[in-house]
Amino acid sequence: MKDLVEGVCPVMLAHGTPLRRARLFNSTIQMQLHSESHQASEETVAHARVYAQSALESEGDAEPASTRCVVSMVRRFHDALG
């Protein structure tokens, strides 16, 4: 699954709509947090940044609202590593 996602991410960054990019990176973050035992790596934090930017660029209200929660969670799990 990770190989499939890694193959899709560059294409989605180049050609995906902001909402589709946000949803892809939200799913990627959830997958990574699960595989990292809820300790967010630098890669997961980077994906959270792309997710936040994409969500803010989308036109709906739902994505930016949930983005704050997801990004806060990722930062908290990342801080747990230090």
N, C-alpha and C positions, 0 to 999 in steps of 0.2 A: 504494500500500500504506500509506504514511504517513497519508493522509487517512482510510482505513478504520480504522486503529488509533486515530487521534485521535478518531474518532466513537464507537468502542467503549469507550475508557478511562473516560469519565465514567459510562457505564451500568454497567460492571464495578465501578467504585469504589462505586457506590450499591447494587448488587444482587448482585454476585458473591460467591461463597464465598471465604474466605481462600486456599484452594489455587488456585482459578481465577484470582484476582487475581495471586497470586504467579507463576503460569505465564505470564499475559499480560504482566506487566511484565518478566519474565525475557526473553521473546521480544522485547519492545520494546527492552530494553537491548542485546541482541545486534544487532538491526537498526540501532540508532543508532550503536553502536560501529563497525560496518562502514561506515556512510555518513559518519561523522566521521573516518575513517582512523585509528581506534584512539586518538583523543584525545577523551576524554569531556567533553562540555559540561556546563554547570550543569543543563540539562534531563535529561540522562542520569543525573547524580548524584541528582537529585530522584526519578527513576523507580527508581533503586537503593534509595532510602530506602523508597519504597512497597513495592517487592518484598520488602525485608527485613522490614518490619512485617507484611505479608501472610503471608510464609512462617512467621514466628514464631507467628502466630495459627492456622496450619493444624495439624492434629492429627498429621500424619506426621513421621517423623524425617528423611526424605530431603530435603525442601525446605529446612529450616533448615541442614542440613549443606552443601548446595550453595550456599546463600545467602552464607555467609561467603566462599567463593571468588569468587563473582561480585562482591560488594560490594568486596572487596579489590582486584580487578582494575579495577573502575570508578574507585575512588579513586586507584589508581596511575596509570591513564591520565589522570585529571583533573589530578593533580599534575604530569604531564609538560607541561601547557600553561603552567604558571607558571614 
